[in-house]
Amino acid sequence: VGEVVSAINEETKDFTGMEVPVDVEVDEETGEFEIEVGKPPMAALIKDEIGLESGSGEPNKNKVADMDFETACKIARMKASDLLAMDLRGAVKEVIGSAQSMGITVDGKDAYEVQQDIAEGKYDDRLEAEEGI
């Protein structure tokens, strides 16, 4: 039991304080086990990371918070296996798209503008730095 709890804690360390679905399969004969950890929805991760209660009811008119680019990268890494993106650049753009729909700016700019800047290569140096982590 201790090994299972330790493994679950290790697998869920990035989701501290959040409810995360966990499936544990145990082979009763050998005692071996497999753990499958689900991931919270993107909006839940964003809200947790920036300390936001809820998104905007009118995200195109009312901005409710600002998220820094590094936080978007962190969330992209946390959610990577659930995203359609093939690399960190695409994953960050997906996170920023979710932020846009919640009324959240990125680095003080409209999220759509940051997505455009990423596509134009203006964030390449910051993305390369994040990939090195």
MIBA-275897 format. One record per atom (N, C-alpha, C, CB): residue number from 1; atom name; residue in one letter; x, y, z. Coordinates in steps of 0.001 Angstrom, whole numbers, plus 500000, padded with zeros to 6 digits. Glycine has a CB too. Example, Ala and Ser with C-alpha at 12.3 -4.5 7.8 and 13.67 -1.06 7.14 Angstrom:
REM residues 2
- 1/N/A/513190/494310/507800
- 1/CA/A/512300/495500/507800
- 1/C/A/513200/496700/507800
- 1/CB/A/511308/495527/509046
- 2/N/S/512850/497750/507080
- 2/CA/S/513670/498940/507140
- 2/C/S/512900/500030/507870
- 2/CB/S/514084/499402/505725
This chain:
REM residues 133
- 1/N/V/500840/498809/500000
- 1/CA/V/500000/500000/500000
- 1/C/V/500881/501250/500000
- 1/CB/V/499047/500001/501223
- 2/N/G/501948/501222/500782
- 2/CA/G/502855/502366/500843
- 2/C/G/503473/502695/499496
- 2/CB/G/503945/502105/501843
- 3/N/E/503849/501637/498746
- 3/CA/E/504426/501852/497417
- 3/C/E/503407/502494/496482
- 3/CB/E/504925/500522/496824
- 4/N/V/502171/502041/496560
- 4/CA/V/501110/502580/495699
- 4/C/V/500887/504052/496023
- 4/CB/V/499789/501778/495876
- 5/N/V/500790/504378/497303
- 5/CA/V/500573/505767/497719
- 5/C/V/501740/506640/497267
- 5/CB/V/500395/505859/499255
- 6/N/S/502966/506160/497437
- 6/CA/S/504145/506923/497001
- 6/C/S/504125/507162/495494
- 6/CB/S/505434/506188/497396
- 7/N/A/503765/506122/494747
- 7/CA/A/503711/506258/493287
- 7/C/A/502631/507245/492874
- 7/CB/A/503456/504896/492628
- 8/N/I/501471/507194/493533
- 8/CA/I/500394/508145/493226
- 8/C/I/500845/509567/493545
- 8/CB/I/499108/507797/494022
- 9/N/N/501469/509756/494695
- 9/CA/N/501959/511096/495071
- 9/C/N/502960/511624/494052
- 9/CB/N/502609/511059/496466
- 10/N/E/503837/510769/493573
- 10/CA/E/504829/511184/492580
- 10/C/E/504153/511573/491261
- 10/CB/E/505851/510057/492341
- 11/N/E/503193/510771/490833
- 11/CA/E/502500/511018/489564
- 11/C/E/501606/512260/489608
- 11/CB/E/501666/509809/489193
- 12/N/T/501144/512640/490786
- 12/CA/T/500201/513758/490900
- 12/C/T/500818/515004/491526
- 12/CB/T/499007/513335/491714
- 13/N/K/502123/515061/491673
- 13/CA/K/502761/516193/492363
- 13/C/K/502500/517536/491687
- 13/CB/K/504249/515964/492450
- 14/N/D/502305/517558/490393
- 14/CA/D/502033/518819/489684
- 14/C/D/500610/519314/489907
- 14/CB/D/502279/518644/488193
- 15/N/F/499754/518486/490491
- 15/CA/F/498347/518837/490657
- 15/C/F/497970/519020/492130
- 15/CB/F/497468/517766/490029
- 16/N/T/498917/519437/492955
- 16/CA/T/498683/519603/494386
- 16/C/T/497460/520478/494641
- 16/CB/T/499918/520209/495063
- 17/N/G/496568/519985/495486
- 17/CA/G/495372/520729/495854
- 17/C/G/494207/520571/494890
- 17/CB/G/495708/522158/495969
- 18/N/M/494395/519829/493816
- 18/CA/M/493340/519635/492825
- 18/C/M/492858/518191/492865
- 18/CB/M/493839/520003/491408
- 19/N/E/491594/517999/492518
- 19/CA/E/491082/516639/492392
- 19/C/E/491527/516073/491051
- 19/CB/E/489528/516605/492525
- 20/N/V/492160/514920/491108
- 20/CA/V/492682/514289/489908
- 20/C/V/492219/512830/489901
- 20/CB/V/494247/514394/489843
- 21/N/P/491628/512378/488795
- 21/CA/P/491223/510969/488743
- 21/C/P/492447/510052/488669
- 21/CB/P/490299/510719/487534
- 22/N/V/492446/509004/489478
- 22/CA/V/493544/508043/489499
- 22/C/V/492953/506639/489440
- 22/CB/V/494436/508226/490773
- 23/N/D/493443/505840/488498
- 23/CA/D/493055/504430/488411
- 23/C/D/494261/503589/488806
- 23/CB/D/492548/504056/486967
- 24/N/V/494039/502628/489681
- 24/CA/V/495099/501728/490110
- 24/C/V/494664/500300/489788
- 24/CB/V/495411/501898/491638
- 25/N/E/495514/499586/489059
- 25/CA/E/495267/498182/488771
- 25/C/E/496337/497368/489484
- 25/CB/E/495268/497901/487229
- 26/N/V/495893/496405/490296
- 26/CA/V/496820/495593/491074
- 26/C/V/496685/494134/490663
- 26/CB/V/496565/495759/492590
- 27/N/D/497812/493518/490382
- 27/CA/D/497845/492075/490136
- 27/C/D/497954/491420/491506
- 27/CB/D/499051/491651/489177
- 28/N/E/496872/490776/491935
- 28/CA/E/496820/490222/493285
- 28/C/E/497823/489085/493492
- 28/CB/E/495421/489727/493583
- 29/N/E/498199/488425/492431
- 29/CA/E/499149/487314/492565
- 29/C/E/500576/487797/492745
- 29/CB/E/499071/486410/491352
- 30/N/T/500966/488810/491957
- 30/CA/T/502360/489270/492012
- 30/C/T/502540/490516/492881
- 30/CB/T/502862/489559/490610
- 31/N/G/501453/491239/493112
- 31/CA/G/501554/492473/493879
- 31/C/G/501995/493656/493028
- 31/CB/G/502515/492288/495023
- 32/N/E/502222/493424/491737
- 32/CA/E/502604/494515/490849
- 32/C/E/501376/495377/490575
- 32/CB/E/503211/493972/489520
- 33/N/F/501633/496653/490316
- 33/CA/F/500521/497567/490090
- 33/C/F/500847/498565/488995
- 33/CB/F/500167/498299/491374
- 34/N/E/499789/499081/488390
- 34/CA/E/499898/500145/487385
- 34/C/E/499005/501286/487828
- 34/CB/E/499501/499637/485949
- 35/N/I/499506/502499/487621
- 35/CA/I/498750/503688/487993
- 35/C/I/498510/504512/486738
- 35/CB/I/499499/504524/489079
- 36/N/E/497273/504923/486545
- 36/CA/E/496934/505811/485439
- 36/C/E/496321/507069/486034
- 36/CB/E/495954/505121/484419
- 37/N/V/496989/508188/485801
- 37/CA/V/496538/509458/486363
- 37/C/V/495897/510281/485262
- 37/CB/V/497713/510234/487019
- 38/N/G/494665/510688/485488
- 38/CA/G/493991/511585/484555
- 38/C/G/494451/513015/484813
- 38/CB/G/492447/511471/484687
- 39/N/K/494076/513891/483943
- 39/CA/K/494464/515291/484113
- 39/C/K/493214/516157/484214
- 39/CB/K/495365/515766/482940
- 40/N/P/493287/517181/485065
- 40/CA/P/492151/518097/485182
- 40/C/P/491933/518840/483859
- 40/CB/P/492380/519105/486340
- 41/N/P/490744/519404/483646
- 41/CA/P/490498/520191/482437
- 41/C/P/491440/521406/482370
- 41/CB/P/489024/520654/482393
- 42/N/M/491696/521862/481160
- 42/CA/M/492587/522997/480948
- 42/C/M/492162/524206/481781
- 42/CB/M/492623/523368/479468
- 43/N/A/490870/524513/481785
- 43/CA/A/490391/525679/482527
- 43/C/A/490704/525553/484015
- 43/CB/A/488884/525857/482321
- 44/N/A/490580/524353/484560
- 44/CA/A/490876/524142/485982
- 44/C/A/492356/524375/486266
- 44/CB/A/490473/522719/486415
- 45/N/L/493220/523910/485375
- 45/CA/L/494653/524131/485549
- 45/C/L/494996/525613/485490
- 45/CB/L/495438/523371/484486
- 46/N/I/494412/526309/484525
- 46/CA/I/494674/527743/484389
- 46/C/I/494214/528477/485640
- 46/CB/I/493967/528315/483140
- 47/N/K/492990/528211/486075
- 47/CA/K/492465/528888/487265
- 47/C/K/493328/528603/488482
- 47/CB/K/491022/528456/487536
- 48/N/D/493753/527375/488644
- 48/CA/D/494584/527010/489790
- 48/C/D/495939/527716/489742
- 48/CB/D/494785/525494/489836
- 49/N/E/496549/527738/488579
- 49/CA/E/497890/528329/488447
- 49/C/E/497903/529836/488675
- 49/CB/E/498451/528028/487077
- 50/N/I/496836/530517/488290
- 50/CA/I/496843/531979/488465
- 50/C/I/495970/532435/489623
- 50/CB/I/496379/532656/487195
- 51/N/G/495367/531484/490339
- 51/CA/G/494561/531828/491518
- 51/C/G/493264/532534/491186
- 51/CB/G/495357/532689/492440
- 52/N/L/492580/532043/490180
- 52/CA/L/491348/532663/489706
- 52/C/L/490148/531818/490096
- 52/CB/L/491389/532860/488187
- 53/N/E/489094/532463/490571
- 53/CA/E/487869/531748/490941
- 53/C/E/487110/531253/489707
- 53/CB/E/486962/532654/491781
- 54/N/S/486886/532147/488738
- 54/CA/S/486178/531756/487522
- 54/C/S/486565/532685/486375
- 54/CB/S/484645/531778/487747
- 55/N/G/486311/532202/485178
- 55/CA/G/486595/533004/483996
- 55/C/G/485540/534072/483790
- 55/CB/G/486688/532122/482767
- 56/N/S/485700/534848/482750
- 56/CA/S/484788/535938/482424
- 56/C/S/483548/535401/481711
- 56/CB/S/485495/536992/481551
- 57/N/G/482403/535986/482028
- 57/CA/G/481177/535652/481318
- 57/C/G/481156/536268/479922
- 57/CB/G/479965/536118/482112
- 58/N/E/481947/537315/479735
- 58/CA/E/482085/537986/478433
- 58/C/E/483573/538157/478134
- 58/CB/E/481347/539378/478423
- 59/N/P/484249/537067/477755
- 59/CA/P/485700/537106/477617
- 59/C/P/486239/538094/476579
- 59/CB/P/486177/535761/477277
- 60/N/N/485452/538422/475575
- 60/CA/N/485936/539383/474582
- 60/C/N/485822/540822/475066
- 60/CB/N/485170/539222/473287
- 61/N/K/484990/541050/476072
- 61/CA/K/484797/542402/476601
- 61/C/K/485463/542600/477957
- 61/CB/K/483319/542706/476715
- 62/N/N/485307/541625/478835
- 62/CA/N/485801/541760/480207
- 62/C/N/486946/540793/480485
- 62/CB/N/484667/541523/481204
- 63/N/K/488128/541348/480683
- 63/CA/K/489295/540536/481040
- 63/C/K/489353/540451/482557
- 63/CB/K/490627/541141/480452
- 64/N/V/489545/539240/483076
- 64/CA/V/489473/539031/484515
- 64/C/V/490825/538770/485167
- 64/CB/V/488562/537893/484804
- 65/N/A/491857/538470/484365
- 65/CA/A/493162/538164/484943
- 65/C/A/494232/538219/483856
- 65/CB/A/493149/536774/485627
- 66/N/D/495474/538137/484311
- 66/CA/D/496615/538087/483398
- 66/C/D/497472/536882/483787
- 66/CB/D/497452/539423/483447
- 67/N/M/497986/536197/482799
- 67/CA/M/498844/535040/483012
- 67/C/M/500167/535308/482316
- 67/CB/M/498180/533725/482483
- 68/N/D/501273/534947/482962
- 68/CA/D/502541/535157/482267
- 68/C/D/502832/533978/481331
- 68/CB/D/503695/535340/483284
- 69/N/F/503691/534219/480380
- 69/CA/F/503990/533228/479343
- 69/C/F/504557/531946/479940
- 69/CB/F/504972/533805/478328
- 70/N/E/505381/532072/480960
- 70/CA/E/505990/530910/481591
- 70/C/E/504925/530000/482219
- 70/CB/E/507003/531356/482654
- 71/N/T/503867/530598/482769
- 71/CA/T/502776/529804/483332
- 71/C/T/502063/529039/482225
- 71/CB/T/501779/530704/484092
- 72/N/A/501877/529676/481075
- 72/CA/A/501264/528988/479934
- 72/C/A/502124/527790/479523
- 72/CB/A/501083/529962/478734
- 73/N/C/503434/527952/479554
- 73/CA/C/504340/526846/479218
- 73/C/C/504233/525724/480243
- 73/CB/C/505793/527344/479134
- 74/N/K/504158/526074/481514
- 74/CA/K/504039/525072/482580
- 74/C/K/502762/524256/482395
- 74/CB/K/504046/525750/483974
- 75/N/I/501661/524933/482135
- 75/CA/I/500385/524244/481937
- 75/C/I/500452/523366/480692
- 75/CB/I/499225/525261/481819
- 76/N/A/501091/523844/479643
- 76/CA/A/501235/523059/478410
- 76/C/A/501994/521765/478692
- 76/CB/A/501966/523883/477318
- 77/N/R/503044/521841/479514
- 77/CA/R/503785/520625/479844
- 77/C/R/502931/519676/480694
- 77/CB/R/505088/520978/480587
- 78/N/M/502153/520229/481624
- 78/CA/M/501304/519410/482479
- 78/C/M/500244/518670/481667
- 78/CB/M/500639/520275/483543
- 79/N/K/499744/519299/480643
- 79/CA/K/498614/518784/479871
- 79/C/K/499053/518141/478552
- 79/CB/K/497630/519905/479592
- 80/N/A/500343/518089/478297
- 80/CA/A/500887/517699/476989
- 80/C/A/500289/516417/476414
- 80/CB/A/502365/517532/477100
- 81/N/S/500136/515390/477210
- 81/CA/S/499670/514108/476675
- 81/C/S/498199/514154/476236
- 81/CB/S/499860/513016/477719
- 82/N/D/497458/515158/476692
- 82/CA/D/496045/515276/476323
- 82/C/D/495815/516232/475153
- 82/CB/D/495243/515740/477517
- 83/N/L/496855/516905/474710
- 83/CA/L/496694/517930/473673
- 83/C/L/496968/517368/472284
- 83/CB/L/497623/519112/473945
- 84/N/L/496470/518062/471284
- 84/CA/L/496689/517667/469898
- 84/C/L/498036/518147/469367
- 84/CB/L/495575/518204/469027
- 85/N/A/498647/519091/470045
- 85/CA/A/499883/519716/469584
- 85/C/A/501021/518702/469493
- 85/CB/A/500275/520859/470516
- 86/N/M/501906/518940/468547
- 86/CA/M/503054/518060/468342
- 86/C/M/504304/518552/469074
- 86/CB/M/503346/517934/466860
- 87/N/D/504281/519811/469537
- 87/CA/D/505451/520369/470214
- 87/C/D/505008/521411/471234
- 87/CB/D/506435/520993/469192
- 88/N/L/505971/521959/471977
- 88/CA/L/505648/522932/473014
- 88/C/L/504994/524179/472426
- 88/CB/L/506905/523316/473785
- 89/N/R/505443/524610/471267
- 89/CA/R/504863/525789/470615
- 89/C/R/503355/525620/470425
- 89/CB/R/505543/526041/469253
- 90/N/G/502958/524509/469857
- 90/CA/G/501543/524256/469626
- 90/C/G/500766/524082/470920
- 90/CB/G/501374/523035/468766
- 91/N/A/501383/523414/471892
- 91/CA/A/500717/523193/473180
- 91/C/A/500476/524517/473893
- 91/CB/A/501553/522257/474071
- 92/N/V/501454/525404/473856
- 92/CA/V/501299/526722/474491
- 92/C/V/500200/527511/473790
- 92/CB/V/502636/527514/474459
- 93/N/K/500129/527408/472479
- 93/CA/K/499061/528106/471747
- 93/C/K/497690/527572/472157
- 93/CB/K/499257/527951/470220
- 94/N/E/497576/526264/472423
- 94/CA/E/496307/525713/472893
- 94/C/E/495942/526258/474271
- 94/CB/E/496375/524185/472934
- 95/N/V/496928/526325/475165
- 95/CA/V/496693/526870/476510
- 95/C/V/496248/528322/476411
- 95/CB/V/497968/526757/477386
- 96/N/I/496917/529085/475578
- 96/CA/I/496592/530506/475422
- 96/C/I/495207/530673/474806
- 96/CB/I/497652/531213/474550
- 97/N/G/494823/529767/473913
- 97/CA/G/493472/529802/473354
- 97/C/G/492416/529595/474433
- 97/CB/G/493320/528740/472269
- 98/N/S/492687/528682/475346
- 98/CA/S/491762/528467/476468
- 98/C/S/491717/529698/477364
- 98/CB/S/492178/527227/477288
- 99/N/A/492865/530301/477583
- 99/CA/A/492918/531524/478394
- 99/C/A/492077/532622/477743
- 99/CB/A/494385/532002/478573
- 100/N/Q/492173/532730/476425
- 100/CA/Q/491388/533728/475681
- 100/C/Q/489902/533538/475941
- 100/CB/Q/491677/533634/474168
- 101/N/S/489458/532283/475905
- 101/CA/S/488030/532015/476078
- 101/C/S/487567/532218/477520
- 101/CB/S/487715/530600/475637
- 102/N/M/488514/532389/478424
- 102/CA/M/488184/532643/479831
- 102/C/M/488308/534123/480200
- 102/CB/M/489088/531814/480732
- 103/N/G/488748/534941/479244
- 103/CA/G/488922/536363/479525
- 103/C/G/490235/536663/480228
- 103/CB/G/487778/536864/480361
- 104/N/I/491261/535909/479884
- 104/CA/I/492575/536075/480507
- 104/C/I/493565/536571/479461
- 104/CB/I/493068/534742/481143
- 105/N/T/494312/537598/479819
- 105/CA/T/495368/538101/478953
- 105/C/T/496663/537353/479270
- 105/CB/T/495552/539639/479130
- 106/N/V/497649/537482/478384
- 106/CA/V/498945/536840/478579
- 106/C/V/500019/537913/478469
- 106/CB/V/499181/535690/477537
- 107/N/D/500818/538040/479519
- 107/CA/D/501853/539083/479577
- 107/C/D/501268/540465/479285
- 107/CB/D/502981/538771/478579
- 108/N/G/500038/540681/479740
- 108/CA/G/499393/541979/479587
- 108/C/G/498810/542247/478208
- 108/CB/G/500360/543036/479905
- 109/N/K/498892/541246/477321
- 109/CA/K/498377/541418/475962
- 109/C/K/497211/540477/475721
- 109/CB/K/499486/541173/474920
- 110/N/D/496375/540818/474759
- 110/CA/D/495287/539939/474356
- 110/C/D/495876/538589/473950
- 110/CB/D/494459/540565/473189
- 111/N/A/495246/537522/474396
- 111/CA/A/495761/536179/474140
- 111/C/A/495884/535900/472636
- 111/CB/A/494853/535135/474795
- 112/N/Y/494924/536372/471852
- 112/CA/Y/494988/536167/470406
- 112/C/Y/496258/536813/469830
- 112/CB/Y/493724/536751/469720
- 113/N/E/496603/537997/470325
- 113/CA/E/497810/538695/469865
- 113/C/E/499060/537879/470202
- 113/CB/E/497902/540105/470504
- 114/N/V/499098/537276/471381
- 114/CA/V/500242/536454/471773
- 114/C/V/500336/535216/470877
- 114/CB/V/500129/536038/473260
- 115/N/Q/499199/534619/470537
- 115/CA/Q/499217/533479/469616
- 115/C/Q/499813/533883/468266
- 115/CB/Q/497792/532919/469423
- 116/N/Q/499429/535062/467786
- 116/CA/Q/499975/535567/466522
- 116/C/Q/501484/535784/466646
- 116/CB/Q/499272/536888/466111
- 117/N/D/501911/536361/467774
- 117/CA/D/503342/536594/468004
- 117/C/D/504113/535282/468023
- 117/CB/D/503559/537349/469323
- 118/N/I/503534/534239/468607
- 118/CA/I/504178/532923/468623
- 118/C/I/504323/532408/467199
- 118/CB/I/503370/531919/469484
- 119/N/A/503261/532519/466418
- 119/CA/A/503289/532055/465027
- 119/C/A/504334/532804/464205
- 119/CB/A/501910/532221/464388
- 120/N/E/504568/534074/464531
- 120/CA/E/505549/534893/463808
- 120/C/E/506961/534722/464344
- 120/CB/E/505159/536353/463879
- 121/N/G/507139/533898/465373
- 121/CA/G/508476/533629/465901
- 121/C/G/508944/534593/466972
- 121/CB/G/509446/533645/464798
- 122/N/K/508098/535488/467430
- 122/CA/K/508510/536487/468415
- 122/C/K/508757/535893/469805
- 122/CB/K/507460/537567/468510
- 123/N/Y/508295/534677/470032
- 123/CA/Y/508494/534012/471325
- 123/C/Y/509474/532850/471215
- 123/CB/Y/507158/533511/471874
- 124/N/D/510159/532714/470098
- 124/CA/D/511045/531571/469891
- 124/C/D/512097/531433/470987
- 124/CB/D/511727/531690/468551
- 125/N/D/512712/532565/471386
- 125/CA/D/513747/532488/472416
- 125/C/D/513175/531996/473750
- 125/CB/D/514410/533859/472601
- 126/N/R/512005/532456/474092
- 126/CA/R/511376/532027/475348
- 126/C/R/510925/530573/475285
- 126/CB/R/510184/532924/475675
- 127/N/L/510451/530136/474129
- 127/CA/L/510058/528730/473962
- 127/C/L/511280/527820/474048
- 127/CB/L/509332/528523/472612
- 128/N/E/512385/528220/473427
- 128/CA/E/513607/527426/473498
- 128/C/E/514103/527328/474935
- 128/CB/E/514695/528031/472601
- 129/N/A/514015/528412/475685
- 129/CA/A/514422/528397/477089
- 129/C/A/513544/527442/477888
- 129/CB/A/514355/529812/477688
- 130/N/E/512230/527433/477606
- 130/CA/E/511302/526552/478317
- 130/C/E/511532/525082/477964
- 130/CB/E/509860/526942/477998
- 131/N/E/511893/524810/476715
- 131/CA/E/512121/523427/476310
- 131/C/E/513361/522857/476987
- 131/CB/E/512259/523332/474791
- 132/N/G/514275/523733/477373
- 132/CA/G/515482/523301/478046
- 132/C/G/515284/522935/479498
- 132/CB/G/516496/524353/477952
- 133/N/I/514101/523202/480032
- 133/CA/I/513839/522933/481460
- 133/C/I/513655/521453/481688
- 133/CB/I/512594/523699/481951
